[in-house]
Amino acid sequence: MIERIYAFIPLVISLSFLYSALRLSRIIKHPDKERQADYEEYHQSNNNSLRIIGSVLGGIIFFLYFLMSY
């Protein structure tokens, strides 16, 4: 039973990586308006394309790990 629970940990990690990629690409907005404004300012000052690519690759890697461990 515990092994089945541990098998879902990579899935949760992959979903968090993909959520972070969606946030970085500004598809998902922050619910708090002030924090969203800070986030927009940060996004304009930094090039986040490598972070988006890293988040997507991290999500894919952990999702594949989930599929292999389940």
C-alpha positions in Angstrom: 0.0 0.0 0.0 2.8 2.4 0.9 4.6 1.6 -2.3 1.6 2.7 -4.3 1.5 6.0 -2.4 5.2 6.5 -3.0 4.6 5.9 -6.7 2.5 9.0 -6.9 5.2 11.3 -5.6 6.8 11.8 -9.0 3.4 12.6 -10.5 2.9 15.3 -7.9 6.4 16.7 -8.6 5.8 16.6 -12.4 2.5 18.5 -12.0 4.2 21.1 -9.9 6.9 21.5 -12.6 4.3 21.9 -15.3 2.3 24.3 -13.2 5.4 26.4 -12.7 6.0 26.4 -16.5 2.5 27.6 -17.0 3.0 30.4 -14.5 6.3 31.4 -16.1 4.7 31.5 -19.5 1.9 33.7 -18.0 -0.8 31.3 -19.1 -1.9 31.0 -15.4 -2.2 34.3 -13.5 -1.7 34.8 -9.8 -5.0 35.3 -8.0 -3.6 38.2 -5.9 -3.4 41.4 -8.1 -0.4 42.9 -6.2 1.6 39.7 -6.5 0.7 39.4 -10.2 2.0 43.0 -10.8 5.2 42.1 -9.1 5.4 38.9 -11.1 4.8 40.8 -14.4 7.6 43.3 -13.5 10.0 40.4 -12.7 9.0 38.6 -15.9 9.8 41.7 -18.0 13.2 42.1 -16.3 14.4 38.5 -16.8 14.3 36.2 -19.7 12.5 33.1 -18.4 12.6 31.0 -21.5 15.3 28.7 -20.0 13.2 28.4 -16.8 10.1 27.4 -18.9 12.1 24.8 -20.8 13.6 23.5 -17.6 10.2 23.3 -15.9 8.7 21.4 -18.9 11.6 19.0 -19.1 11.5 18.4 -15.4 7.8 17.7 -15.6 8.2 15.3 -18.4 11.1 13.5 -16.7 9.2 13.0 -13.5 6.1 12.0 -15.4 8.0 9.3 -17.2 9.5 8.2 -13.9 6.0 7.9 -12.5 4.9 5.8 -15.5 7.9 3.5 -15.1 7.5 3.1 -11.3 3.7 2.5 -11.4 
